[in-house]
Amino acid sequence: MNRKILLAVAIVAGLGAAFLVKQHIDELVGDTITVYKATSDKSVGDTMGSDIEAITLPAGLFPDVLEEAPDQNFVDYIEVTPLRARVAAGDILLFRHFDSSVDPGVLPSIPAGKKAISIEVDQASAVSYFIQPKDLVDVMGTFYAGDDAQNSTEGGLPVPKVSTRPILQAVEVLAVGSEYRASERQKMEPYGSVTLLVSIDEAAKLIFARDYYNVKLTLILRSKDDTDVSSQLPEVGISTSNFDEIGNQPSRNVIIKAGSKE
C-alpha cells in the first residue's frame, strides 16, 4: 500500500514539475527573432551570396543571439560582406564572422526620426564603465546661471545660482567608445565617449548645455525595466530648499521601534 502511495506521489510530483518547466519555457520563448545560417562551407575572404537560409528562434531562449547575430535588417550586409572567419554549412552567421572593415556600425540601429550623438565621459561620469550598449541612462548636469542670477546670500555675500538637474531621461545607449554590441565587451575597458539615441530636440539640448553652459554631463544608469519619464524634475543646489533634506531622511524600508538603540 505504501509503495502505491509513494508511486502516486512521485507521478503527481513529476507531472507538476513537467508543467512548471513547460510554463517556464513558454514564458522564455515569447517573441521570435529571424537570423541566418550558412548553407555551404565558406572560407576567409568569401562572400555568402545566396548561400544563406533564414531561421526563426525564440528570443527568450537565445538572448545572446540578439546581440551577436545579424537579423533580417542585415541581409544585404550578410550577402556581400567578405568573411574574416571560416564558416561551415549549418553555422549561424554572427557579426564576428564578417570583415570588420565594412562593419556598418550603429547606422542600422538608428530608427527613423532618431539621431545618434556622442558625449564625452570618464570613469566617474560613466558609472565606472559599467554602462553598456542597449542600457538606459539619464543625463544629468550642473548649471551655473551667471553672476546676474543670485538667489540667496551667505554672510552678506551673494551666492550665484548653481544647480544640478536632469537634462534627458531614459535614453538608450547605442555604443560605448567604438563598441556597439555588448557581446564584444569581454572586460570593463575604459572608453572616452558614449553614443546615445535621441531626437533632434534632445540632441540640440545636449549641445546647448555643453557649449553654452560648459556643463560636464554625467550618466545615471537605470534598470532595464525603469522606463518612466518624470514631468516633475528635481533641481538641487546649495541654495535650494531641498538640499539639506535629500539623503538625510530615514529609509522607507527601515522600521524604527520605540526604545530601539538602532
Contacts in CASP RR format, 6 or more apart in sequence:
PFRMAT RR
TARGET T0000
AUTHOR 0000-0000-0000
METHOD contacts of the structure
MODEL  1
MNRKILLAVAIVAGLGAAFLVKQHIDELVGDTITVYKATSDKSVGDTMGS
DIEAITLPAGLFPDVLEEAPDQNFVDYIEVTPLRARVAAGDILLFRHFDS
SVDPGVLPSIPAGKKAISIEVDQASAVSYFIQPKDLVDVMGTFYAGDDAQ
NSTEGGLPVPKVSTRPILQAVEVLAVGSEYRASERQKMEPYGSVTLLVSI
DEAAKLIFARDYYNVKLTLILRSKDDTDVSSQLPEVGISTSNFDEIGNQP
SRNVIIKAGSKE
25 61 0 8 1.000
28 58 0 8 1.000
28 60 0 8 1.000
28 61 0 8 1.000
29 58 0 8 1.000
29 59 0 8 1.000
29 60 0 8 1.000
29 61 0 8 1.000
30 58 0 8 1.000
30 59 0 8 1.000
30 60 0 8 1.000
31 58 0 8 1.000
31 59 0 8 1.000
31 60 0 8 1.000
32 56 0 8 1.000
32 57 0 8 1.000
32 58 0 8 1.000
32 59 0 8 1.000
33 56 0 8 1.000
33 57 0 8 1.000
33 59 0 8 1.000
33 62 0 8 1.000
33 65 0 8 1.000
33 66 0 8 1.000
33 69 0 8 1.000
33 71 0 8 1.000
34 54 0 8 1.000
34 55 0 8 1.000
34 56 0 8 1.000
34 57 0 8 1.000
34 71 0 8 1.000
34 72 0 8 1.000
35 54 0 8 1.000
35 55 0 8 1.000
35 57 0 8 1.000
35 65 0 8 1.000
35 69 0 8 1.000
35 70 0 8 1.000
35 71 0 8 1.000
35 92 0 8 1.000
35 93 0 8 1.000
36 52 0 8 1.000
36 53 0 8 1.000
36 54 0 8 1.000
36 55 0 8 1.000
36 69 0 8 1.000
36 70 0 8 1.000
36 75 0 8 1.000
36 78 0 8 1.000
36 92 0 8 1.000
36 93 0 8 1.000
37 52 0 8 1.000
37 53 0 8 1.000
37 55 0 8 1.000
37 90 0 8 1.000
37 91 0 8 1.000
37 92 0 8 1.000
37 93 0 8 1.000
38 48 0 8 1.000
38 51 0 8 1.000
38 52 0 8 1.000
38 87 0 8 1.000
38 88 0 8 1.000
38 89 0 8 1.000
38 90 0 8 1.000
38 91 0 8 1.000
38 93 0 8 1.000
39 51 0 8 1.000
39 52 0 8 1.000
39 53 0 8 1.000
39 89 0 8 1.000
39 90 0 8 1.000
40 51 0 8 1.000
40 89 0 8 1.000
41 86 0 8 1.000
41 87 0 8 1.000
41 88 0 8 1.000
41 89 0 8 1.000
42 48 0 8 1.000
42 51 0 8 1.000
42 83 0 8 1.000
42 86 0 8 1.000
42 87 0 8 1.000
43 83 0 8 1.000
43 86 0 8 1.000
44 83 0 8 1.000
44 84 0 8 1.000
44 85 0 8 1.000
44 86 0 8 1.000
45 82 0 8 1.000
45 83 0 8 1.000
45 84 0 8 1.000
45 99 0 8 1.000
46 82 0 8 1.000
46 83 0 8 1.000
47 79 0 8 1.000
47 80 0 8 1.000
47 81 0 8 1.000
47 82 0 8 1.000
47 83 0 8 1.000
48 78 0 8 1.000
48 79 0 8 1.000
48 81 0 8 1.000
48 83 0 8 1.000
48 93 0 8 1.000
49 78 0 8 1.000
49 79 0 8 1.000
49 80 0 8 1.000
50 79 0 8 1.000
52 78 0 8 1.000
52 79 0 8 1.000
52 93 0 8 1.000
54 72 0 8 1.000
55 92 0 8 1.000
57 65 0 8 1.000
59 65 0 8 1.000
59 66 0 8 1.000
64 183 0 8 1.000
65 92 0 8 1.000
67 134 0 8 1.000
67 181 0 8 1.000
67 182 0 8 1.000
67 183 0 8 1.000
68 94 0 8 1.000
68 95 0 8 1.000
68 96 0 8 1.000
68 181 0 8 1.000
68 183 0 8 1.000
69 92 0 8 1.000
69 93 0 8 1.000
69 94 0 8 1.000
69 95 0 8 1.000
70 77 0 8 1.000
70 78 0 8 1.000
70 93 0 8 1.000
70 94 0 8 1.000
70 95 0 8 1.000
73 108 0 8 1.000
74 104 0 8 1.000
74 108 0 8 1.000
77 98 0 8 1.000
77 102 0 8 1.000
77 104 0 8 1.000
77 108 0 8 1.000
78 93 0 8 1.000
78 98 0 8 1.000
81 98 0 8 1.000
81 99 0 8 1.000
81 102 0 8 1.000
82 98 0 8 1.000
82 99 0 8 1.000
82 102 0 8 1.000
83 97 0 8 1.000
83 98 0 8 1.000
83 99 0 8 1.000
84 96 0 8 1.000
84 97 0 8 1.000
84 98 0 8 1.000
84 99 0 8 1.000
84 100 0 8 1.000
85 96 0 8 1.000
85 97 0 8 1.000
87 93 0 8 1.000
87 97 0 8 1.000
91 97 0 8 1.000
95 103 0 8 1.000
95 181 0 8 1.000
105 175 0 8 1.000
105 180 0 8 1.000
106 116 0 8 1.000
106 174 0 8 1.000
106 175 0 8 1.000
106 180 0 8 1.000
106 195 0 8 1.000
109 174 0 8 1.000
109 180 0 8 1.000
109 197 0 8 1.000
110 116 0 8 1.000
110 174 0 8 1.000
110 197 0 8 1.000
113 199 0 8 1.000
113 200 0 8 1.000
114 197 0 8 1.000
114 198 0 8 1.000
114 199 0 8 1.000
115 197 0 8 1.000
115 198 0 8 1.000
115 199 0 8 1.000
115 200 0 8 1.000
115 203 0 8 1.000
116 174 0 8 1.000
116 195 0 8 1.000
116 196 0 8 1.000
116 197 0 8 1.000
116 198 0 8 1.000
117 195 0 8 1.000
117 196 0 8 1.000
117 198 0 8 1.000
117 203 0 8 1.000
117 206 0 8 1.000
117 207 0 8 1.000
118 175 0 8 1.000
118 177 0 8 1.000
118 193 0 8 1.000
118 194 0 8 1.000
118 195 0 8 1.000
118 196 0 8 1.000
119 139 0 8 1.000
119 193 0 8 1.000
119 194 0 8 1.000
119 196 0 8 1.000
119 206 0 8 1.000
119 210 0 8 1.000
119 217 0 8 1.000
120 192 0 8 1.000
120 193 0 8 1.000
120 217 0 8 1.000
121 191 0 8 1.000
121 192 0 8 1.000
121 193 0 8 1.000
121 194 0 8 1.000
121 217 0 8 1.000
121 219 0 8 1.000
122 192 0 8 1.000
123 129 0 8 1.000
123 190 0 8 1.000
124 218 0 8 1.000
125 216 0 8 1.000
125 217 0 8 1.000
125 218 0 8 1.000
125 219 0 8 1.000
126 176 0 8 1.000
126 191 0 8 1.000
126 192 0 8 1.000
126 194 0 8 1.000
126 219 0 8 1.000
127 219 0 8 1.000
127 220 0 8 1.000
127 221 0 8 1.000
128 188 0 8 1.000
129 176 0 8 1.000
129 188 0 8 1.000
129 189 0 8 1.000
129 190 0 8 1.000
129 191 0 8 1.000
130 188 0 8 1.000
130 221 0 8 1.000
131 137 0 8 1.000
131 173 0 8 1.000
131 176 0 8 1.000
131 194 0 8 1.000
131 219 0 8 1.000
131 221 0 8 1.000
132 173 0 8 1.000
132 176 0 8 1.000
132 182 0 8 1.000
132 185 0 8 1.000
133 173 0 8 1.000
133 174 0 8 1.000
133 175 0 8 1.000
133 176 0 8 1.000
133 179 0 8 1.000
133 180 0 8 1.000
133 181 0 8 1.000
133 182 0 8 1.000
134 172 0 8 1.000
134 173 0 8 1.000
134 182 0 8 1.000
135 172 0 8 1.000
135 173 0 8 1.000
135 221 0 8 1.000
135 222 0 8 1.000
135 224 0 8 1.000
136 170 0 8 1.000
136 171 0 8 1.000
136 172 0 8 1.000
136 173 0 8 1.000
136 221 0 8 1.000
136 222 0 8 1.000
136 223 0 8 1.000
136 224 0 8 1.000
136 226 0 8 1.000
136 227 0 8 1.000
137 170 0 8 1.000
137 171 0 8 1.000
137 173 0 8 1.000
137 194 0 8 1.000
137 196 0 8 1.000
137 219 0 8 1.000
137 220 0 8 1.000
137 221 0 8 1.000
137 222 0 8 1.000
138 166 0 8 1.000
138 168 0 8 1.000
138 169 0 8 1.000
138 170 0 8 1.000
138 171 0 8 1.000
138 219 0 8 1.000
138 220 0 8 1.000
138 222 0 8 1.000
139 166 0 8 1.000
139 167 0 8 1.000
139 168 0 8 1.000
139 169 0 8 1.000
139 171 0 8 1.000
139 196 0 8 1.000
139 206 0 8 1.000
139 217 0 8 1.000
139 218 0 8 1.000
139 219 0 8 1.000
139 220 0 8 1.000
140 164 0 8 1.000
140 165 0 8 1.000
140 166 0 8 1.000
140 167 0 8 1.000
140 217 0 8 1.000
140 218 0 8 1.000
140 219 0 8 1.000
140 220 0 8 1.000
141 164 0 8 1.000
141 165 0 8 1.000
141 166 0 8 1.000
141 167 0 8 1.000
141 209 0 8 1.000
141 215 0 8 1.000
141 216 0 8 1.000
141 217 0 8 1.000
141 218 0 8 1.000
142 162 0 8 1.000
142 163 0 8 1.000
142 164 0 8 1.000
142 215 0 8 1.000
142 216 0 8 1.000
143 162 0 8 1.000
143 163 0 8 1.000
143 164 0 8 1.000
143 165 0 8 1.000
143 209 0 8 1.000
143 213 0 8 1.000
143 215 0 8 1.000
144 160 0 8 1.000
144 161 0 8 1.000
144 162 0 8 1.000
144 213 0 8 1.000
145 160 0 8 1.000
145 161 0 8 1.000
145 162 0 8 1.000
146 160 0 8 1.000
146 161 0 8 1.000
147 160 0 8 1.000
149 160 0 8 1.000
149 161 0 8 1.000
150 158 0 8 1.000
150 159 0 8 1.000
150 160 0 8 1.000
150 161 0 8 1.000
151 159 0 8 1.000
151 161 0 8 1.000
151 239 0 8 1.000
152 158 0 8 1.000
152 159 0 8 1.000
152 239 0 8 1.000
153 159 0 8 1.000
159 238 0 8 1.000
159 239 0 8 1.000
161 239 0 8 1.000
162 237 0 8 1.000
162 238 0 8 1.000
162 239 0 8 1.000
163 235 0 8 1.000
163 236 0 8 1.000
163 237 0 8 1.000
163 239 0 8 1.000
163 240 0 8 1.000
164 235 0 8 1.000
164 236 0 8 1.000
164 237 0 8 1.000
165 233 0 8 1.000
165 234 0 8 1.000
165 235 0 8 1.000
165 236 0 8 1.000
166 233 0 8 1.000
166 234 0 8 1.000
167 205 0 8 1.000
167 206 0 8 1.000
167 209 0 8 1.000
167 215 0 8 1.000
167 217 0 8 1.000
168 196 0 8 1.000
168 198 0 8 1.000
168 202 0 8 1.000
168 205 0 8 1.000
168 206 0 8 1.000
169 229 0 8 1.000
169 230 0 8 1.000
170 222 0 8 1.000
170 226 0 8 1.000
170 227 0 8 1.000
170 228 0 8 1.000
170 229 0 8 1.000
171 196 0 8 1.000
171 197 0 8 1.000
171 198 0 8 1.000
171 202 0 8 1.000
172 196 0 8 1.000
172 197 0 8 1.000
173 194 0 8 1.000
173 195 0 8 1.000
173 196 0 8 1.000
173 197 0 8 1.000
174 180 0 8 1.000
174 195 0 8 1.000
174 196 0 8 1.000
174 197 0 8 1.000
175 194 0 8 1.000
175 195 0 8 1.000
176 185 0 8 1.000
176 191 0 8 1.000
176 193 0 8 1.000
176 194 0 8 1.000
176 195 0 8 1.000
177 191 0 8 1.000
177 192 0 8 1.000
177 193 0 8 1.000
177 194 0 8 1.000
177 195 0 8 1.000
179 185 0 8 1.000
179 191 0 8 1.000
180 195 0 8 1.000
194 219 0 8 1.000
196 206 0 8 1.000
198 206 0 8 1.000
206 217 0 8 1.000
209 215 0 8 1.000
209 217 0 8 1.000
210 217 0 8 1.000
234 242 0 8 1.000
236 242 0 8 1.000
236 243 0 8 1.000
236 246 0 8 1.000
237 243 0 8 1.000
250 256 0 8 1.000
256 262 0 8 1.000
END
